[in-house]
Amino acid sequence: MANVRATSYLLTAPRTRRPTLSTQLRRTYYDYSYGYREPRKFTLPDYTPTQLENRVVNAPLLRYVDSLRTHGHRAARVDPLDLLQREEVAALNPTRYGLDDPARAYDINGIVWNRPVGEDAGPEHWPLERITRHLRDVYVGRIAYEYMHSPSKTERLWFSHMLEKENDEEGRLAPEERKRIHEILAHSEVFDQFLQLKFPNLKRYGLEGGESMLPALDALFASASQAGVEHIIIGMPHRGRLNLLAGLLEFPPSALFHKIKGGSEVPEEYGAVGDVISHLTASPTLQYPGAQKPLKVSLLPNPSHLEAVNPVALGKTRAKQFALFKELERAGETGCLPGDRVMCVQLHGDASFTGQGIVMEGLGLSNLPHYTVGGSVHLVVNIGYTTPASSARSSLYCSDVAKMINAPVLHVNGDYPEDVQRAIDIAFKYRNYFRKDIIVDLIVYRRWGHNELDEPAFTQPLMYEKIRSRRSVPALYEERLIDENVLTKDAAESIRANHKEFLASELAAAASHKPGSTLSVLQGQWKGLVWPASREAVWDPETGVEQGTLKKVGRASVTVPEGFVIHPRLQRHVKNRLQAMESGVGLDWATAEALAFGSLMLEGYDVRISGQDVGRGTFSQRHAMLVDQRTEGVVVPLNLALDCSGRLELANSSLSEMGVLGFEYGVSWEKPDILPIWEAQFGDFFNGAQVIIDTFISSAETKWLKQSGIVLLLPHGLDGAGPEHSSSRIERMLQLTNDPYTFDTGSEPANVNMNVVFPTTPAQYFHLLRRQLKRNFRKPLVVAGPKGLLRLAAAGSPLEDLATGSRFRPVLDDAAVSDPSTVARVVCMTGKLYYDLVKERQKRGLDGKVAFVRIEELSPFPFQATMDVLSRYGDAKEIVWLQEEPRNQGAWTHVQPRLNAVLDRLGRDKVVFKGRKEDAVPAPGIASLYGAQQKAVIDAAFDRLQ
């Protein structure tokens, strides 16, 4: 076995430490492979002996104070409409704890944290009345805090110190800061009123009633920028999106008005179809006072499926962080951590936050070593849903789902913008200190219904009677500033009038707006790539690699450090790979994959493969990471033994499909120089992520001009596993493609939205993976991957098929047919069935009678390559399509019209289907029935041939 020096191994070995309950319950050995970053350490001083003694002496007071911290939110004034049914909270009554004398003084040292962290000035006595007043001001006001559910004593203490310390200046805003809040609110209100006046039939999902969202985000941007964050990635739904775009994100209103009037947001030459106005995007660079560097804010495009964009935002954030890490490490800087310079902000609606499972999946990823982004700030714009909360959720708050990760929650009354900013300030400080997710529940209302054409009083008449009788949030705040002499009435009117005039001028300019001026296509890290429909696009690059390099990578893929003890059963895995590399024959799928990964890494590309148990592989075939049987230390051999800048990240994931696939898709948006792969345990498990496939992977290019090189590995093949584990539902993927039906030999390659392939050899798989990055553009790749073929000797590839000069072949002719004129039947097919048929042909002695042609790439359909192969069999009596999937499934419905177009060119009869009849499931669960059906499929290939 190949070895390297032991010191390299120590870089990935877990620290020696005494096992604790937490380390026994949460295995940590995966954490130390590439992609893991040591989390930021955080501690607060423990109680001093004096404080501990005081907590015992004044135990009733301690119980009372902790009850205010724990239950104060239940009595807080956080509902702007005052419609919440608040019961008397008995736990907040001091007499329940034997505290019935308001004048009695108590030593608060170690109980109420009115001093800075770590300061213990000895006893300090407060009367009970002062204690109650102080803590009720903190916990039963217009901000309600939930943090006592955290299992971390440090986090609980941090919040207590942050909230309870006495500082009259804490949270006070300077006049200029208050004027900025007013301007943001006023502009938002004028914007909504302008749109309502000019476009009364427009569904704009305005922010009336929820305007405090904008100063909240402004405060968050400012705090982040001043703390050194340089890039914020935002995922948000439709509510208030136009206000954010035209306000803080500086999206030209003329471009928005052009779109509203029916114009396109993308240049005509791209051939894109665009999207609705509530999915528009922006990526401005903002400058905030006190920040050393400008702040880039990227609002991602979103589909109408609520919350689906959020894992995409997480993945893009993570990829941007790691690209920055590599850049800094090249410059000798190694101290940067996730969240230092890039932050993810996720906006939610109250109903979707509690109702959409993708929220739970995203939260579940937040602290995992290969998915953490150093904490997200979640802003729930709690506007109330058309369905009342009693029918929309089973919990008290919509934010309760976040308690699954013990995230703290701050509920804040949106009628008070300054309190909103205070809540945001605390939320960012928590996130920046602990690098964990935190939730701000911004409780507001909708002045209109779900959209401006809806009538909410149909179902909520009392609520909307109250809403329609109240002044707007911007108007109320404006009156307050005028009353306090911060703002004059003339200045307030001027701000509104000037913005209305600006919007009118932008509306006039909309007629001359040129689409594309707001786009950032192929800029930044995407510079140098081309649009896939352009003449410069290279669809079929050479992907072969020099054999010496391949052998080097092959040896490296099983290299382990001296003294490293691998599992005895993996000795054979290592031995077989080394033998295959030496002999140059019999390369299996895992070896070809490792060669693709390693050769790309040598060229400077990164590879990231994620999914459930991807390190070893679902079928125990990959073993790209190895675990020391004595220490559980992990090595990733390719990272260990290859001297290159490219890295392989093996992201063993949670048991999530939609969240993880969305995350990997976000990675693909950020980095064109990474090979991002999501592997399903079984092919049909992708259906749990169908929303990501429908609304992002298959359509983002044509909607938003967003390229992606994401790879979906979907194990496929009928092998007796039953209805579920058999099929990758390739028919669904093919239905999502825009692959042309017609055969046009004179045109450029079809710019299909996705490549869908069904390779049958390791070499083909090798070339497909490398092709993803060797092209000068990016396309999603869906691979119907192998199961039984992973170790089938007949499916092995020689090294020369991967070598320089080779490339992927979309159609594979039958190499066993030496004289095409003797062939009576040509059987076209995909997948593993080929090897069963070859074996049966030999058994029946029909080698010269029937030819098997494999269509390896289904989208784009290889018209020319198929015609080139089939033209050799001019004497064949029939051409059939054979598949093991039922007739209504598999590739048949996609292949039939396209194959017939080829046969029409050749003057041949139409293709004949052979295979299973239509069925409701991919395969039966009764073993005897499956066997009979499979035999019938095989027999059909040779029916009536002698």
N, C-alpha and C positions, 0 to 999 in steps of 0.2 A: 504494500500500500504506500502511496506517495505521502510524504510528510514534510512539514515545514517546522521551523524552529518554535520552541515552546512559547517564547515571549509573545508571538503573534496570537497564540491561543488565549493568553491572559486578557487580551483586549475584549474578548467576548464572554469570558467566564463570569458567572455570577459571584458576587461578593460572598466571602465566608461569613456567615452570621448565624446566630442561634435562632432556630425556627420559632416563630410566634404563631398565635392563632390566625392572624391575618395572612401570613405567608403560607400557612397550611391550607387555608380556604381559597386563596388566590395564587395560582401557580405563576411564577414570574420569569421562568427561564426564557420565554420567547422575547422578553423585553430587550435583551441585550444584543440582539442581532441588529443589522443595519436598519436605520430608521428610528431606533430608540434614542431618546434624549433624556438624560437625567433630569427629573423634574426639579423645579426650583424648590429649595427647602424653605419652610416657613415655621417659625416657632415664636411663641410669646412667653415671657417669664411666668413661671408657675406661681401659685399663691405662696406668699411668705408664711413662715410659722405663725406670725402675729395675725395675719389675715385668716389663716385656717382656724385658729383658736376663736377668732371673732365670729366666724361663720357658724361655729358650734354654739357659742354663747347666745347668738342672736338668730338661731335657727328659724323661729317663726317669721322674722323679718326676711330672711333669705328665701323662704318659701313664697312669701308675698311678692317679693321683687321678681323672682323667677316666674311667677304666675303672670305678672304684668308683661314680662318679656314673651312668654309663651302664648298668652291669650289676649293680649291687648288688641291685636288685629281684629278680633271679633266685635269690638266696640268702636273701632276707628271710623272716622267720618270720611270715607273714601268714595262714596257714591255721589256724583254731582247732581243726580236727580233725587237723591234721598228716597229711593224706592226699595232699598235692601231691607229685608225683614230682619232687624237686629233684636235679639232677645237680650234680656238682662244677663250679663256675664257674672255669675256668682263668684267665680274665681278671682275677680278683680276687687272684691270687697275685703278690706283689711281685717274686718272683725272675724272673718272665717279662720284667721290665723292667730286669734287672740290679741289682735292689735286694735284696741278700742279707744285709745287716748291720743287724739291728734297732736297734743302738745308735748307728749313724751319724746325725749331725744334718744336716738339710737346711734351707736357707732357704726358708720357705713363702710369702714375700711374693709376691702375685700368683698363687699356686697354690692354697693353702687359704685360704678367706675366713673368717678367725676374727675379723675386725674389722668395725665398722660400714661401711656403704656410703661410699666416697670417702675413707676414712681410710688413708693410707699412712705408717706410722710407720717405714719402712725395714726392714732385714733382721730377721728373727725366725727363730731356728733351733729346730727340733723334731727329736727322734730319730725314726727311721722307725717304731719301735714305737708311739710316741705318735700319729703321723699315722695309722697303720693303725687303732689302737684308736678314735680320735676319729671317723674317717670310717666305720668299720664300725658304730659306735654310731648314726650318722646314717642310713646307707643300707642296713644289713643288720639292721635291727631289726624292730619290729612295725608300722612304717609303711614302705612301699616307694614310691620316687619314680621316675616316668618323666617327665623333662623335657628330656633331652639331645637328643631328636629335633627340638626346636623350631629352626626356621631363624633365630630372633631371638636374637642375642647378648645383647641386653638382658634378655630373659626368662630365658635360661640363667644369666646373672650374678645376676639377682634371686633365683632359687631357691638358687643356691650361697651367696650372702650370707645369705639367710633361714635356711637349714638348718645352715650350718657355723659360724656365729658362736658363740663360747663365752659362755654366759650361764646360770649355774646356776639362776636364777629363771625363765628362759624356759619356758613350758609348765607350770609348777607351779600346781596349783589350790589355792585356799584351802579350809579345812575346810568352809565353808558351800557352796562350789561343789560339793564332793564329796558333801555331804549331799543336794544337789539332784539330782545324778545318781542317787544311790541311791533317792531317793523316786520319781523318774520310772520307774526300772527296776522297783522294787517294785510300784508301782501297775499297771504294765503286766502283770506276772506275776500279780498278784491278779485283775486284770480277765480275763485269759485263763482262769485257773482257775475263776473264778466262772461265766463263760459255759459252760465245759465241764461244770460241775456242773449248772447249771440248764437248759442247752439242749444235751444231749449229741449230738443229731442235727443240729446246726446247722453248716453250712459257713461258718465265720467267717474263714477265712484268717488265723489268728492269727499272732502275732509271736514265739512261743516259739523261742528260738535266735537271733533277730535283734533282740532288745530294744534293742541299741545304736543302732538307727535313731532312737529317740526322743531320747536325749540329743544325738545328732548334730544333729537338727533344732532342738532347743532352743538349742544353741550357735550354730547358724547364725542363728536368729531374733535372738538376743541381739546377736551381732556386727553384723548388718545394722542393727538398730534403733539401736545405739550409734553407728553410722557415718552415720546420717541417713536410712536407708531408712524409708519410711513405709507401704509396701504391698508385700506378697509374694504373688505368684500361684503356686499349686502345681498341677502336674499329676502325678498318681500313679496306679498300678494298685491292685489289691485287697489285696495282701499288707500286713498291718499297718495297714490303713486304719481299722478300728474302734478300734484302740489309739490311733492318732493323734487321731482324732475325740474319743474319750471322755477323752483325756489332755490334750495340749497345746492342742487346739483347743476345749476346753470344751463339746463337744456334750453336751446333757443325757442321761445314761444312761437316764432314764425314757422319753425319746423313742425311743431305740434299742430298749429292751425292748418298747415299744409296737409298733414295727415288726416286731420278731422274732416277736411273738405274733400277727401277721397284720394289724395295724392299718395305717392309711395314714399316710404322712408329709406328705400334702397335704390341705387342706380339701376337703370333698366338693363345694362349690359350683364349684370350678374344673373339675371333670369330667376330671381327669387320672388316669392309670393308675399313676403312680409307677414306682419301679425297685427293684432288689434292695438289700439292706442294704450290700453292699460297694461301692455307688455313691453312698452318702449324702455330703452336703456340709456345710461349715460356713464361716463367715466372721467369726471373732471379732476383737475389738480387744484386743491384749495390751500390757502395760506391762512393760518390762524395766529393771532398774537401770542408771543411767548414760545412758539415752536421753532426749533432750529432748522427743520426741513419742511418742505411742502408735503401735503397729505393727498395721496391719490385715493379717490373713492370710486369703487366700481360697483354699480348697481347691475346685477345680472338679469338677463331676460328670463321671464318666467312663463310657464303655461297656466292655463286656467285651473289646473288641478292644484288645489291649495296645499301648501307645505312641500310640494314635490321639489321645489328649487333649493330647499334648505340644505339637504345633504350635498348637492352640487356646489353650493357656496362653501361648505366645509372642505370638500375635496380640493377646490381651487385654492382656498386659503392654505391648506397643508402643502400643496405643491409649490406655491409661491414661497412659503417659508423655507422649504428644503432647497429650492433653487438659490435662495439668498444664502443659506448656510454654506453651500458648496462654493459660492462666490467669495464669501468671507473667509472660508478656510484656505482658499487659494492665496488670499492676501495675508494669511497668518493669524486671522482672528477666529477664535474657537469658542468664545463665551456666549454667543447668541443662542437664545432659547425660543421654543415655540411661543408665539405671542408677543415677543419683544418688539417686532417691527411690523408685523402683519396681524390684523385682527378681523374676526368674522362677526358680523352683526346680523341677527336674524329677526325679522319682523313677522308677527303672527296675528291672526284674528282669534278672538276668544273661542269661537265655536270650533274652528279647525284645530286649534292647539289641543283641545281636549278630545276631539273626535277623530283625528287622522292618525293612524298607527305609525306613519312615517316619522311623526314627532318623537315617539318613544324610541324608534330605531336610531334616530339621530342623537338623542340624548344618551342612548346606550353606547354610542361610539365615542362620546366626548372625552372620556378618560382612558381610552385604550391606547397602548403605546404606539401603534402604527396609524392611529386615526386622530389623536388629540391635536388641537390647534392652539393650545394654551388658553382655552376658555373663550366662549362666545358670550356676548351680551344679547339676551333675548328681550325684545320689546313687544309685549302683547298689547295690541290696540283693541281694548275691550269695549267694543261699541254695542254689544248686545246683538243677539241674533234674532231673526224673524220668529224662530221657534223660541219660546221662553226657556230660561236656563233649567227649569224643572224638568223639561223634556229633552234637553240637549246634553246634560251630563249628570252623573251620579254623585259628583263631589261638590264640596262647598264652593271652591274656586275653580276656574278654568285652568289655573296654573298648577293645580295639585299633582298633575302627572309628572311634573319636574321633580317631585320629591322622591321619585324612583332613584335619582342620583344624588339625593340630599342637597339639591340646589337651593340656595336661599331665594326668597321671593319678597319683592317690595311692591306693595299695592299703593297706588297714588291717585289722588283725586285730580282728574284732568282739568277741572275748572280753575286750578291754581298753578299757572305755568312755573312760578318760582319754586314751588314744592316739587314739581316734576323735575326741574333741573337739579334740585337737591338729591332726589332719588337717583337720578342718572349719575350724579357725581359719586355717590356712595357705591352704586353698582360697578362703575368702572374701577374704583379703588379696590374693591373686592376682587374683581377679575384680574386686575393687574398684579395684585399681591399673591393671590392663591393660584392663578391661572386655571380657574374652573369656571363653568357656566353659572350664570346668574340670571334671574328673571325679573323684569320690571313689568308689572301688570298695570298698564295705564288705563284707568277706568274713565271712559268718556261716553259719548252717545252719538247717534246718527240723527241729524236733523231731517234727513229724508229716509226712505226705505233702503232696501238692498241696492237700488240704484235710483236715479232721480225720477224715473218714470213709474216707480213702485208706490203703492199706497200702504204704508205700514199700519195705519189705523184699522185696517181690516181685522187684524189679530191682536193689536196692542193699543186700543183706543185711549186708555187712561194715561199710559206713558206718553203718547204723542200729543195728547192734550196739554200735558205739562211741558213738553219740549217746545211746542209752538208758542207757548206763552212766555218763554224766557229769552233774555238777551243772549247774544252769542258770546263765546269765550273771548275772542279778540275785543269785542265792545266792552265787556266787563273789565278786562285788564286795562284797556285804554282809559276808561273812566277812573280806575284806581290811580293810575300814574298821573292823570290830570289833577285829581283831588290831592295827591301828595306833592304836587308842584315839581314832579320829575319831567313832565311833558306838558306843553301848552296845547290848547285845543286847536289853535291854528296850525301848529306843527303836525299834529295828528291828522288833520284834514289834508294837509299838504302831502303827507306820505301816501295817503290813499289816492289822492287826485293824480299825483305823479305816476303812481304805478298803473293806474287805469289808463293814463295817457300812453305809457310805455306799451301796454298790452294792445292798445288800439293801433299803435304804429307797427307792432309786430304782426298784427292781423293783416294790415295793408301790405306788409312785406311778404306775406305767405305766398302770394301769387308768383313771386319771382324766386322762391326758395328752390335751391338745387338739391335733390335727394343725394344723400351720401355725405353731406358736409358734417353730419354728427356721428359718422361711423368711424370705427378704428379697426378696419380690416387689414390683416397682415402687417401689423405694426409691432414695435417692441420685439419681444422674443419670437414673434411669428415672421419677422422680416426675413426675406430670402426665400420663403415658400410662395407658391403661386395658387391662383384660383383653379380648382380641378377642372373647370370647363374651358380653361384657356388653352391656346395652342402650345403653350410652354409646358403643360402638364405631362409628366412622364409616368404612364400607367404601368409599364412593364419593365422596370429597371433590372439590370443584372444583379442577382442577389447571392451568387456563389462566392465562396471564400477559399483562399489558398489552403491546400491540404495541410501544410505545416502548421498554419495558424489553427486549423480545426483540431489537429492532434494536441496542440498545446492547450487549447480550451478543454478538450476532452479529459486530459490528465488533471487539469486544474479543478474540474468539476467534482472530483473525488479525492482531492488533496485534503488531508487533515493534519493537525499539529502532532509533533512527537508526544507520545504518552496519551493521546486521545483514544478512548476506547469506544468504538462503535458497536452497535448491536450485532451479535454473531450472525444473524440472518442477513444483515446488510453486507457482509463480507462478499457474498456472491454478487451482489449488485455492483460493488466496486470492481471485482475481478472481471465480470462480464463486460463492463464498460471499457476497462483498460485493454482487454483482449480485442474488442471490436475496433478500438482506435488503432491498435497495432496491425490487425489483419485488414482493416478497411472494408469489412463486410459485416452484415448483420446488425446495423445500427438500429436500435429500437426508438420508440417515440420520445421517451424521456431523454435519451442521449441527444437526439436531434434538437430537442427543445433547449437543452443545456448548451449545445453548440451555437444555437441562434442567440441565446441570451449572452453568452460569453463573447461571441464575435462582435455583437453590437456594443457591449461594454468596452471592448478594446478600441472601438471607434468613437468613444466618448459619450455614448448614449446611456441613459439609465433605464432600468427595467423594474417595474413594480407589478407584482401579481398578488391579487387579493382574493379572498373567499374563505370558505370554511375548510380548515386543515390543508391549505395549499402548500405548506412547507414540505410535507411528505407526499401530498396528493391523495385524493379521495380513494384511489385504487392502489394506494401504497406503491406508486410507480415513480414519483418524482425524486424524492429525497434530496431536494436542493438545500435543505438544512439538515444537519446531523447533530444528534444529542449525545454527549458523553454519558456512558452508562454508569459511571461512578459519581460524577458531579452534577449532571444535568446541565453542564455548560454547553452552549450552542455555538456551532460554526456554520457559516454559509461559505462553502468551499470556493465558489467563484469570487467572492469578495476577498477571501483570505489569500488566494494564490495568484490572482491576476493583478499585475502591476498596471493599473489603468485608472482613469478618472471616472469611468462609468461604474455605477453601483447597482446591485440587485437587492430590492427590498421585498421580503416575503411577509406579506401582511395577513397573517392568520386572523380571520375576522370573527365577529359575533355571528350568531345564527340569524342573520338578516340578509334578505335579498335586495329589497327596494332601497334601503338606506345605504348599503355597501355599494351597490351598482351606481347609485346616484353620486356617491362620494368619488368613485373611480372615474366617473364621467367628468366630474369637476376637475380632477387631476388632468385629464386629457385636454380640457379647455385651456389650462394654464401653460402646459409644457409640451411643445411639439417635439422636443428632443427626448421624450420618455416613451417607453412602450408600456402603456397601462393595460393590464389584463384583469378581467373578472372571470373567475372560474366557478361555475355552478357545480354543486356536488353531483347532481344529475341534471340532464339537459332541460327537463320540464320544470325545474325549480325557478327558471327565469320568470314564470308567470306571476310570481309574487312581486316582480319588479316591472310589470307590464307598462305601468304609467311612465316610468323612466324611458323605456324603449320607444313608446308611442310618441311622447311629447318632447323628448330630447334627442335620443340617439338617431331615430329615423327621420327626424324633421327639422332639427336645429339649423342645418345648412341652408335649407330652402326657406325657412322662416327668418332666421337671424344672421345668416352668413357666417355661422360659427362652425369651423372645421373641428373634427375630433378623430384621433387615431385609436379610440377605445377598441379593445378586442374582447369578445365574449366567447369563452370556451364552454361549450354545451355538450357534455357527453351524450352520445346518441347511439342507439342500436337495439333492435329486438333480440333479446337473449334469454327470454323466459322470466324476466323480472316482474312481469305483470303490467297492469294498466298505467302505473305512474312512472316507474323508473326506466322506461324503455325509449321514449321519444323526446327529442328536443323541440318538438312541434315546429319543425323547419318550415312547414307550410305557412305558419303565421308570420315568420320572418320574411319569407318570400312575398307574402301578400303586402307587406309594408314597403317593399321596394318600388321604385319608379322605373324599373327595368323595362326598356322598350319591347313591344311585341313584334316589331317589324325588323327585318334584316336589311340594313342599309350599308352596303359595302363602301360607299363613297364618303361617308361622314366620319367625323372625329369619334373617338371612343365615347360611348354613352356615359354621361355624367350621372351615374346612379348614386342614390343616396347612401347605400350600404353595399358592401361586398359580402355575399353569403356563399360559403364554401363547404365542401364535404370531402376533405382529402383522405386518400387511402394509403399513403405511404409517409413514413417519417420525413423523407426528403421534401415532399410537397409541403408538409407542415413547417419545416425549417424555412423554406423560401417564403411562405406566407408571412411568417413572423418578421423576417427581415424586410420584406417588401413594405411593411407598414411604415418603416422609418427611412427606407431608401428612396421611396417616392418623394417628389418635391411638393407634395400636398398631403393632406390627411383625410382618411375615410374610416368610418367604423367597419370592423371586420367581425362577422358572425361565423364561428367555426362549429359545425356539427362534428364534435370530436369523437375519438375512439374510446371504446371500453375494452372489448375482447381483443382488439388489435394491438393493444399496448404491449403485449408480450408475445404476439404471434410471430413465430420465426419467418413464416412466408411473407409477412408484411415488412420485414426489415429492409433497410436501404443500404446500398454500398456508399462508401465515403465519396466516391467520384460524383455521385448524384448531387452532392452538396458543394462541390468544388468550383473553382473559378470557371466561368463560362456557362454555368447552369443557372436556371431560373425556374419559377413556378410554371407548370404547364396546365392550362385550364381543362384540357381533354387528354386522356391517356388511351392510346390505341392498344389493341391486344398484341403484345410482343410475341405471343406464342403462335400467331398465325403467319406462316411464311408465304403462303400462296392465297391471296384474297379471293381468287376466282373459284376456289372450292367451297367458300362459305355460303351456306344456304340461308342462314338467319344471323342478323346482327342484333345483339341485345345491348341496349343502352341502359345505364344504371348509375347509381351513386352508392358509395359506402361499402361496408364490410361484406355485403352479399357477394361481391366479386370473388373473394377468396373461397367461399363455399361453392360457388359455381365452377371455378377452375378445378377444384378437387373433384367435383361430381363429373365434370367433362372428361377428365382423365379416367375416372372409374368406368364411364360408359364408352370410352374409346371414340369420342366425337371431336377430337382436337381440330380437325380440318373443316368441320361442318358448321360450327357456331363461333362467332367472335363476340367478345365482351368489350364494350367501349365504356369507359368511365368518364362521366361528366363531373369534373372536380370543382368547377366554379359555376354556380347556378345564377348568381347575379354579380356583375352583368353576364347575361347568357352569352357563351362563346360561339356566336353564329359562325364566324369564319373558320375557327379551329374545328368545330363540329363538322362543317361541310368538307373541310380538307380530309378528315378521317373517313367520313362516310362515303366520300367519292371513290375510295379504294375498293368498296364492296359493290361494284355495279352489277355483279351477277347474283347477289343475294336476293332471295325471293321476298323476304319481308324484313322490316325493321321494327323492333318492338321496344317498349319501355317496360322494364321489370323493376319492381320495388317490393320490399317486405312490408312497408307501411300499408295500411288500408288505402283504398282508392281515393277517398276523400281527404287523405292526409299525405304527408311526405311531399316530394317535389313534383308529382304528376301534374297537378293543375297549373303549375308555373311552366313546366317544361313542354307540355303538350302543344300549345299554340306556337311556341318558338321553335320547337323541333320540327313541327309541320311546315313552318316557313322555310327551314333549311331543305326539307325533303321536296318542297314545291320547286325550289331552285334546281334541285337535282332531277326533277321530273319523276319523283317516286310517289308511291301511295302514302297515305297518312300513317302515322305511327300507331301501333296497336298496343293497348295496355294489357299487361299481365301482372297479376299479384292478388293480394287480398281484396275482398269486396269491401264496400263501405261499412264503416263501423263507428260506434259512438266512443270507443276507446282505442288507443294505439295498439294494444295487445291484450290478449286474455290472461286471466290469472290462473286458469286451470292448465296445469302442465301438459296433460295429454292433448288438450285442444290446441295449445300453442304448438306442440310438436307436429300435430297433423297439419295445421295451417302452414307451418314453415316448410314441411316436406312438399306440400302442394305448390308453394311458391317456387321451390327449386325445380320440381318436375315440370312446371310451366315453361321454363327456359328451354327444355329439350323435347317438349311435346311434339310428336310426329316427325322427329328427326331420326334418321337411321344411319 
